[in-house]
Amino acid sequence: DARTSNPWGFCMADRVLYGDGDGDSSSSSLLLPRPKNRFEVLEAYGRHVDYEEQMWDPVKIRRFMTKAVSHLFAGEPNAKRYRVALDDIAGLPKKLMAKDPNLFEKQPPLSELIMDAALKHLSEEVLYRSPEESWEKLVWEEEEMERKKNVVSSVVLSGSRNNGEDASSDVVASEMRSTSKSLIQEWQISRKEEEKNYCGDD
């Protein structure tokens, strides 16, 4: 389900589909203010999980609590490291309780552990990016993908016209490989720059 595998990808759904973005209507006046970014989402969710762990056995519910925000940063740099950290956090209650219950009592609250994982593995740009900025980034990426598809299509069409269908097959294949290599290099450079910026923030 796309909504669970990338929930932040739907953060602008109401505004885009229904124009509901100001929160001034009577139907939304009783609701809590919408989070401005994913950092605020984690803050709000942290209050919820701390309450749940006070009410129920952390050994039984911790993994369900962390799973709910494990895909909040899907597609972002270091999102996998964040998910791995959450998985480790999810297993702490069972592991510590088996050794010594006092060890678990000394652990920070779950909200703090989740936030620490996010701050450690994700950049400030990712954490504080607004829904509007995330939507614009998504649209830009889709436009770039479409542009690159058009480049490949143009190469195929040009080869067919200029060299004849039979003679152009090798040329077209070569051009497509060259274009694909260029796109891969562009993507690799982009990811390296993001990683560099992330490390620089530390």
C-alpha angles and dihedrals in degrees: 000000000000092000092062098035092053110009095165088060087073096049091110097039097108093046095046096043102033106015089241103145110115098066091217098117119108091243092060099035092093094051125094117261113275116254114259093212143352092274088064090046090057092046092053093043090049091061089052097049093047089055092047093051090051090053099041141032109280090209089064103036106029095091092051090050095053094041091063092067099030093101097039090108099039112161095016125120111274092009089133092055089051091051091048090051090051090050090054090048090050092057097047099089095054093043096048096041089054090055102036129334089216090065091060092048089059093055120108116253117279092250090060093047092051093047092048090053091052094047092047099050106026130065124241089244090061096042096048100036109126125230089252093052091046091051092049090049091051092049091048092051091050091049090050091051091050091048091052091049089053090052091055091045090051091052091051093047093045092051092050093051099043103040106025123256097275098041095044099057094089092044093049092048090049092049092048091051090049092049092047090049090051092050092049091050090049090052092047092051090049093051092047090053090050091049090048091051090048093052090046090057089058 
